[in-house]
Amino acid sequence: MGCAGWAGLFPLVSGLGPHRGWGAVAAVGYLLAAGVALLPRGVARAGAVGLSALTAFGGAVLVPGVLLVGRGSGQSEVAVLARAGDLLLAHGSPYLAAPAGPAEVTPYLPGMALFGLPHALFRGGGGPVADPRVWCAVAFLAAGWAAWRALPVRGGVRPAVRPVVRSAVRERVLVGAGSGAGPLPGAGAGADVPSGAADARAGVVALVASPPVALALAASGVDLPLTGLLCLALAFGAAGRPTGAGLALAAAGALKWTAWPAVAVVVALLAATAGRRAALRCAGLAAAGTALLVLPWLLCAPGPMLRQVFAFPLGRGPWPTPAASPLPGRLLADLGPAGWGAAVGLLLLGGAAVGLSLLLRPPRCAVAAADRLAAGLALAFLLAPAGRFGYLALPLFLSTFVRLAARRHPPT
């Protein structure tokens, strides 16, 4: 009901047409999901994923997403990605040398332009296939699925019992069932397939269907590929796979520079769990991969890229950034040059504090690493001279998703 109320506010208070359209449809979807949750427990939890979670996903993501994409209605970021793809295909760079206004600025690193390439290839046609947010959603869901598969038992939470003990318990269950002595208490036919995994899957579907993520999937999507890749990097780091973690970090680092702090967190996780060599391999791959994907455009056109990707989002460009939510950093920046300097100083101090915590107490599992990264990103978004409330969905998703993925492995 809370999600339905949240979505229902958008048609009343939002000045953006895509937000109003999403809210009107999603509110109905959330109400239906709430009604399904009131059904008998066996019906509401039928299947591998809860019926209520699936209803919310259909009503808040699929239906409004299809309607908005079909009408070509989306946030301004969708048009920015489409234009970046057009420029990349036509001129080899997603950045205009002299943009006429903020609508012609591309405030993303070159990797984001790849999501606009289908629009360029179809030359504005192609329907939904050419819509950048469709490919952002595909990348987000694919990376999330890979992260779910990659996160190991030991990567999320520490097992309560050693694996050898778990095997002995399982053997007792099987022997007891075969000899007629009866299984251990509570070990029925579904003992090896507990409901924890199904609950975790339902939780992830509900998380994706939650208002911040569902709205992004339907109306924008630009932050979602980065979110999925960071989840994947954390999962690979927890699994002791430095090559996969480094490549995921490199891909994320070529999309937005807000992904760069994740390198320190994943490297600290690998150093604490897999050793120094694995940590150095991950750091080297992340740095080299990001440089390979970003430096060509930085060397060819340093001015436009620096002004649009770094100065503009921080409020130092020739035009005011539309990211103007009244967060602490923005309120300080509005006080003038001294306030802007204070916001940047606090931002650097916050980053230094998180870095020091990684040295003194490095994370040793995926949940701890996700929490540390989420705390650092939330602090950065709060203290940045320009930001939006919507940016906070990224750290919230990271922390919640990794916890749910870890829960699919039941305590033993």
C-alpha positions as CSV (number, residue, x, y, z in Angstrom):
1,M,0.0,0.0,0.0
2,G,2.9,2.3,0.7
3,C,4.2,1.8,-2.8
4,A,0.8,2.5,-4.3
5,G,0.6,5.7,-2.3
6,W,4.1,6.7,-3.4
7,A,3.2,6.1,-7.1
8,G,-0.1,7.8,-6.8
9,L,1.5,11.0,-5.8
10,F,3.3,11.4,-9.1
11,P,0.3,12.3,-11.2
12,L,-0.5,15.0,-8.5
13,V,2.8,16.6,-7.8
14,S,5.2,15.8,-10.7
15,G,5.8,18.2,-13.5
16,L,7.2,15.5,-15.8
17,G,4.8,13.8,-18.1
18,P,6.6,10.4,-18.0
19,H,6.5,10.4,-14.2
20,R,2.8,11.2,-14.1
21,G,2.1,8.4,-16.7
22,W,4.2,5.9,-14.7
23,G,2.6,6.8,-11.4
24,A,-1.0,6.5,-12.7
25,V,-0.4,3.0,-14.0
26,A,2.0,1.8,-11.3
27,A,-0.4,2.8,-8.5
28,V,-2.9,0.3,-9.9
29,G,-0.3,-2.3,-10.2
30,Y,0.8,-1.9,-6.6
31,L,-2.8,-2.0,-5.4
32,L,-3.3,-5.3,-7.2
33,A,-0.1,-6.7,-5.7
34,A,-1.3,-5.7,-2.2
35,G,-4.6,-7.5,-2.9
36,V,-2.7,-10.7,-4.0
37,A,-0.6,-10.6,-0.8
38,L,-3.8,-10.9,1.2
39,L,-4.7,-14.2,-0.5
40,P,-4.1,-17.4,1.4
41,R,-0.4,-17.9,2.0
42,G,-0.1,-21.0,-0.2
43,V,-1.7,-19.1,-3.2
44,A,0.3,-15.9,-2.7
45,R,3.6,-17.8,-2.6
46,A,2.8,-20.2,-5.5
47,G,5.7,-20.9,-7.8
48,A,9.4,-20.1,-7.6
49,V,8.6,-16.4,-7.1
50,G,5.8,-14.9,-5.0
51,L,2.7,-14.1,-7.0
52,S,2.5,-10.7,-5.3
53,A,6.0,-9.8,-6.3
54,L,5.3,-10.8,-9.9
55,T,2.1,-8.7,-9.9
56,A,4.0,-5.7,-8.7
57,F,6.7,-6.2,-11.4
58,G,4.1,-6.5,-14.1
59,G,2.0,-3.5,-12.9
60,A,4.9,-1.2,-12.1
61,V,7.5,-2.1,-14.6
62,L,6.3,-4.0,-17.6
63,V,2.9,-2.3,-18.3
64,P,4.0,1.3,-17.8
65,G,7.3,0.6,-19.5
66,V,5.7,-0.8,-22.6
67,L,3.3,2.2,-22.7
68,L,6.0,4.8,-22.2
69,V,8.4,3.2,-24.7
70,G,5.6,2.8,-27.2
71,R,4.7,6.4,-27.0
72,G,8.3,7.5,-27.1
73,S,7.8,9.3,-23.8
74,G,10.8,9.4,-21.4
75,Q,13.0,11.6,-19.3
76,S,15.5,13.9,-21.0
77,E,18.3,11.4,-20.3
78,V,16.8,9.1,-23.0
79,A,17.2,11.7,-25.6
80,V,20.7,12.5,-24.4
81,L,21.8,8.9,-24.9
82,A,20.1,8.7,-28.3
83,R,22.0,11.9,-29.4
84,A,25.2,10.5,-27.9
85,G,24.8,7.4,-30.0
86,D,24.1,9.4,-33.1
87,L,27.2,11.6,-32.6
88,L,29.4,8.6,-31.8
89,L,28.4,6.8,-35.0
90,A,28.6,10.0,-37.2
91,H,31.7,11.7,-35.8
92,G,33.4,9.3,-33.5
93,S,32.7,11.3,-30.3
94,P,29.6,11.6,-28.2
95,Y,30.5,15.2,-27.2
96,L,29.6,18.3,-29.2
97,A,32.5,20.7,-29.4
98,A,30.3,23.7,-28.6
99,P,26.9,22.7,-27.2
100,A,24.3,25.5,-27.5
101,G,22.8,24.7,-24.1
102,P,22.3,22.1,-21.4
103,A,20.1,20.0,-23.6
104,E,23.1,19.4,-25.9
105,V,25.5,18.4,-23.1
106,T,26.5,14.7,-22.7
107,P,27.3,14.4,-18.9
108,Y,28.4,10.7,-19.2
109,L,31.6,8.9,-20.0
110,P,31.9,7.5,-23.5
111,G,30.6,4.0,-22.6
112,M,27.1,5.3,-22.1
113,A,26.9,6.3,-25.7
114,L,26.8,2.6,-26.6
115,F,23.2,2.4,-25.4
116,G,22.3,5.1,-28.0
117,L,23.9,3.2,-30.9
118,P,20.7,1.3,-31.8
119,H,18.9,4.6,-32.2
120,A,21.7,5.7,-34.6
121,L,21.8,2.4,-36.5
122,F,18.0,2.6,-37.1
123,R,18.2,6.3,-37.8
124,G,15.5,7.2,-35.4
125,G,13.2,4.4,-36.4
126,G,13.1,0.8,-35.1
127,G,10.5,1.5,-32.4
128,P,11.3,0.0,-29.0
129,V,14.5,-1.7,-30.3
130,A,16.0,1.7,-30.9
131,D,15.1,3.1,-27.4
132,P,18.2,3.5,-25.2
133,R,16.3,2.7,-22.0
134,V,15.4,-0.8,-23.3
135,W,19.1,-1.6,-23.7
136,C,19.9,0.0,-20.3
137,A,17.3,-2.3,-18.8
138,V,18.7,-5.4,-20.6
139,A,22.2,-4.6,-19.3
140,F,20.9,-4.0,-15.8
141,L,18.9,-7.3,-15.6
142,A,21.7,-9.3,-17.3
143,A,24.3,-8.0,-14.9
144,G,22.1,-8.6,-11.9
145,W,21.3,-12.2,-13.0
146,A,25.1,-12.8,-13.4
147,A,25.8,-11.3,-10.0
148,W,23.1,-13.6,-8.4
149,R,24.8,-16.6,-10.0
150,A,28.3,-15.5,-9.1
151,L,27.8,-14.7,-5.5
152,P,29.0,-17.8,-3.5
153,V,27.9,-19.2,-0.2
154,R,30.8,-17.7,1.5
155,G,30.6,-14.5,-0.5
156,G,27.5,-13.2,1.2
157,V,27.5,-14.4,4.8
158,R,29.7,-16.8,6.7
159,P,28.2,-20.3,7.0
160,A,27.2,-21.2,10.5
161,V,28.5,-24.7,10.1
162,R,31.4,-26.1,8.1
163,P,30.5,-27.8,4.8
164,V,31.7,-31.2,6.1
165,V,29.1,-30.9,9.0
166,R,26.4,-30.0,6.5
167,S,27.2,-33.1,4.4
168,A,27.0,-35.3,7.5
169,V,23.6,-33.9,8.4
170,R,22.4,-34.5,4.8
171,E,23.7,-38.0,5.0
172,R,21.8,-38.6,8.2
173,V,18.6,-37.4,6.6
174,L,19.0,-39.7,3.6
175,V,20.0,-42.7,5.7
176,G,17.2,-42.1,8.2
177,A,14.7,-41.9,5.4
178,G,16.0,-45.1,3.8
179,S,16.1,-47.2,7.0
180,G,12.7,-46.3,8.2
181,A,14.1,-44.6,11.3
182,G,12.7,-41.3,10.1
183,P,14.6,-38.1,9.2
184,L,15.9,-35.5,11.5
185,P,13.3,-33.2,13.0
186,G,12.1,-30.7,10.4
187,A,13.8,-32.5,7.5
188,G,11.0,-33.4,5.2
189,A,10.9,-33.9,1.5
190,G,11.9,-30.3,0.9
191,A,14.7,-30.1,3.4
192,D,17.4,-29.7,0.7
193,V,15.3,-27.0,-1.1
194,P,14.3,-24.6,1.7
195,S,12.0,-21.7,1.2
196,G,14.8,-19.2,1.8
197,A,15.9,-19.4,-1.8
198,A,12.3,-18.8,-3.0
199,D,11.9,-15.9,-0.5
200,A,15.2,-14.4,-1.8
201,R,14.0,-14.6,-5.4
202,A,10.7,-13.0,-4.5
203,G,12.6,-10.3,-2.6
204,V,14.7,-9.4,-5.6
205,V,11.7,-9.2,-7.9
206,A,10.0,-7.0,-5.3
207,L,13.1,-4.9,-5.1
208,V,13.2,-4.4,-8.9
209,A,9.5,-3.6,-8.8
210,S,9.9,-1.0,-6.0
211,P,9.1,2.6,-7.0
212,P,12.7,4.0,-7.4
213,V,13.8,1.1,-9.6
214,A,10.6,0.6,-11.5
215,L,10.4,4.3,-12.3
216,A,14.0,4.3,-13.6
217,L,13.3,1.2,-15.8
218,A,10.2,2.7,-17.3
219,A,11.1,6.3,-17.8
220,S,14.9,6.7,-17.8
221,G,17.3,3.8,-17.1
222,V,20.6,5.7,-17.3
223,D,21.8,4.7,-13.8
224,L,20.8,1.0,-14.1
225,P,23.7,-0.5,-16.1
226,L,26.1,1.0,-13.6
227,T,24.1,-0.4,-10.7
228,G,24.1,-3.9,-12.2
229,L,27.8,-3.8,-13.0
230,L,28.7,-2.8,-9.5
231,C,26.6,-5.6,-8.1
232,L,28.5,-8.0,-10.4
233,A,31.9,-6.6,-9.4
234,L,31.0,-7.2,-5.7
235,A,29.9,-10.7,-6.4
236,F,33.1,-11.6,-8.3
237,G,35.1,-10.0,-5.6
238,A,33.4,-12.1,-2.9
239,A,33.9,-15.2,-5.1
240,G,37.6,-14.6,-5.3
241,R,37.5,-14.0,-9.0
242,P,39.8,-10.9,-9.6
243,T,39.7,-11.0,-13.4
244,G,35.9,-10.9,-13.5
245,A,35.8,-8.2,-10.8
246,G,38.3,-6.1,-12.7
247,L,36.5,-6.3,-16.0
248,A,33.2,-5.5,-14.4
249,L,34.7,-2.4,-12.7
250,A,36.3,-1.3,-16.0
251,A,33.0,-1.5,-17.8
252,A,31.3,0.4,-15.0
253,G,34.1,3.0,-14.9
254,A,33.6,3.7,-18.6
255,L,30.0,4.6,-18.0
256,K,30.1,7.1,-15.1
257,W,32.9,8.3,-12.9
258,T,30.8,7.7,-9.9
259,A,31.7,4.1,-10.3
260,W,35.4,4.7,-9.6
261,P,35.2,4.5,-5.8
262,A,34.0,0.9,-6.1
263,V,37.5,-0.1,-7.2
264,A,38.9,0.6,-3.8
265,V,36.1,-1.4,-2.1
266,V,36.4,-4.5,-4.3
267,V,40.2,-4.4,-4.1
268,A,40.0,-4.2,-0.3
269,L,37.6,-7.1,-0.3
270,L,39.9,-9.2,-2.5
271,A,43.0,-8.3,-0.4
272,A,41.3,-9.4,2.8
273,T,39.9,-12.7,1.4
274,A,42.0,-13.8,-1.7
275,G,45.4,-12.2,-1.1
276,R,47.4,-9.3,-2.4
277,R,48.1,-10.8,-5.8
278,A,44.4,-11.1,-6.5
279,A,43.8,-7.5,-5.3
280,L,46.5,-6.1,-7.5
281,R,45.2,-8.1,-10.6
282,C,41.8,-6.6,-10.1
283,A,43.1,-3.1,-9.6
284,G,45.3,-3.3,-12.7
285,L,42.5,-4.7,-14.9
286,A,40.0,-2.0,-13.6
287,A,42.5,0.8,-14.2
288,A,43.8,-0.4,-17.5
289,G,40.3,-1.3,-18.8
290,T,38.8,2.1,-17.8
291,A,41.7,4.0,-19.4
292,L,41.5,2.0,-22.6
293,L,37.8,2.8,-22.9
294,V,38.0,6.5,-21.9
295,L,41.4,7.9,-22.8
296,P,41.0,7.9,-26.6
297,W,38.1,10.5,-26.3
298,L,39.9,12.4,-23.6
299,L,43.0,12.7,-25.7
300,C,41.2,13.6,-28.9
301,A,38.8,16.2,-27.4
302,P,39.8,16.9,-23.8
303,G,38.0,20.3,-23.5
304,P,34.5,19.1,-24.3
305,M,34.8,16.0,-22.3
306,L,36.1,17.7,-19.2
307,R,33.5,20.4,-19.3
308,Q,30.6,18.2,-20.0
309,V,31.4,15.1,-17.9
310,F,33.1,16.6,-14.9
311,A,32.4,20.4,-14.6
312,F,28.8,20.4,-15.7
313,P,27.5,17.8,-13.1
314,L,29.5,19.5,-10.3
315,G,27.8,22.8,-11.1
316,R,30.9,24.5,-12.6
317,G,29.8,24.5,-16.2
318,P,28.5,27.4,-18.3
319,W,24.9,26.4,-17.5
320,P,23.2,25.3,-14.3
321,T,22.8,21.5,-13.9
322,P,19.2,20.2,-13.6
323,A,20.4,18.1,-10.7
324,A,19.3,20.5,-8.1
325,S,17.6,18.6,-5.2
326,P,18.0,20.4,-1.9
327,L,20.7,18.0,-0.5
328,P,23.3,19.3,1.9
329,G,26.0,19.8,-0.7
330,R,23.7,21.7,-3.0
331,L,22.5,24.0,-0.2
332,L,26.1,24.8,0.6
333,A,27.0,25.4,-3.0
334,D,24.1,27.9,-3.3
335,L,25.9,30.1,-0.8
336,G,28.5,31.1,-3.3
337,P,32.1,30.1,-4.1
338,A,33.0,29.6,-0.5
339,G,30.0,27.3,0.0
340,W,30.9,25.4,-3.1
341,G,34.5,24.9,-1.8
342,A,33.1,23.8,1.6
343,A,30.9,21.2,-0.1
344,V,33.8,19.9,-2.1
345,G,36.0,19.8,1.0
346,L,33.5,17.8,2.9
347,L,33.1,15.5,0.0
348,L,36.8,14.8,-0.1
349,L,36.9,14.3,3.7
350,G,34.1,11.8,3.4
351,G,35.9,9.9,0.7
352,A,39.1,9.9,2.8
353,A,37.1,8.6,5.8
354,V,35.7,5.7,3.8
355,G,39.2,5.0,2.4
356,L,40.7,4.9,5.8
357,S,38.0,2.5,7.0
358,L,38.9,0.2,4.1
359,L,42.6,0.1,5.3
360,L,41.8,-0.3,9.0
361,R,38.9,-2.7,8.7
362,P,38.5,-4.1,5.2
363,P,35.3,-5.9,4.3
364,R,35.5,-9.7,4.3
365,C,32.2,-10.7,2.6
366,A,29.9,-9.3,-0.1
367,V,27.4,-7.9,2.3
368,A,30.1,-5.9,4.2
369,A,31.6,-4.7,1.0
370,A,28.2,-3.6,-0.4
371,D,27.4,-1.7,2.8
372,R,30.7,0.1,2.7
373,L,30.3,1.0,-0.9
374,A,26.7,2.1,-0.4
375,A,27.7,4.3,2.6
376,G,30.5,5.9,0.5
377,L,28.2,6.6,-2.5
378,A,25.4,7.9,-0.3
379,L,27.8,10.3,1.4
380,A,29.1,11.4,-2.0
381,F,25.6,12.1,-3.3
382,L,24.6,14.0,-0.2
383,L,27.7,16.2,-0.1
384,A,28.1,16.8,-3.9
385,P,27.6,20.4,-5.0
386,A,24.8,19.1,-7.3
387,G,22.7,16.0,-7.0
388,R,19.2,14.4,-7.0
389,F,17.3,12.4,-4.5
390,G,17.0,9.7,-7.1
391,Y,20.8,9.1,-7.0
392,L,20.3,7.6,-3.5
393,A,18.5,4.6,-5.1
394,L,21.9,3.3,-6.3
395,P,23.4,2.7,-2.8
396,L,20.1,1.4,-1.5
397,F,19.8,-1.1,-4.3
398,L,23.4,-2.3,-3.9
399,S,23.0,-3.0,-0.2
400,T,19.6,-4.6,-0.5
401,F,20.3,-6.8,-3.5
402,V,23.5,-8.3,-2.1
403,R,21.7,-9.1,1.2
404,L,18.9,-10.8,-0.7
405,A,21.3,-12.8,-2.9
406,A,23.1,-13.9,0.2
407,R,19.8,-15.1,1.8
408,R,19.3,-17.6,-0.9
409,H,21.8,-19.8,0.9
410,P,20.1,-21.0,4.0
411,P,21.8,-21.2,7.4
412,T,23.0,-24.8,8.2
